[in-house]
């Protein structure tokens, strides 16, 4: 019987230095797009894909994340008393079933591969997902769900990474796929390189932060030495699968990805999600139009 993907790892140990001073006292995953923190988007996507267990790889100073997924009796009581049922309903998305969420500390910032490896004891012999909450993807069908469906369709239990075309000069910000066979939404990969310079990049198909991995990839991480930037790279551990003559797939998802690890990406996501919200759309769009015409008039 094929195994279902029911666990997801969320690497959230990063310092978020690109958003200092905000991230001096709040985890970057708590920063909000409109009114939901980045981590909520990631959790909602995981739930839609059938994930039942949520594993956070954290670090010092991430306590606000743990509180976020805890019940807040004082707040709930105050809302109930005030008859604010809609807000109480909104809070439900932050509630986790007892035992469904686990926190593991990554004591040293040794890289994404190492962060995932820190969760190894919580992953038994089954495929699992990895979601990088910095990559927020607006999609009709949530991207991890698209991938779980594709994973079940290939049926060979091979690792799969989300992939997207990027401009060649941007490859040094990504893991990049060396494509063996392009089958449309699915590509068979014959190599993967972490953050190559444009001239060394095997393609412009970049890895985006959604993965379905196997316990074998975890075993590879054990052996992977420091890669790009001296860090233990997840990309290298996945590429190791290919060296062992196992398949790895890239999956071209349907959706719009925002790099919320960068200020420009975060602002773009704020605009896009603001405009997509029915309760804000009219007022917000009118404001943006005014801003644009003022800018044009000034030019
Ligand atoms: C990580 C991965 C990289 C991937 C990227 C997607 O890099 O190491 O392979 O392309 O996420 O966002 P980071 O952005 O953490 O440097």
Boltz pocket constraint, residues with backbone or C-beta under 6 A from the ligand:
constraints:
  - pocket:
      binder: B
      contacts: [[A, 112], [A, 132], [A, 135], [A, 173], [A, 174], [A, 175], [A, 176], [A, 194], [A, 195], [A, 206], [A, 207], [A, 208], [A, 209], [A, 234], [A, 235], [A, 261]]
      max_distance: 6.0
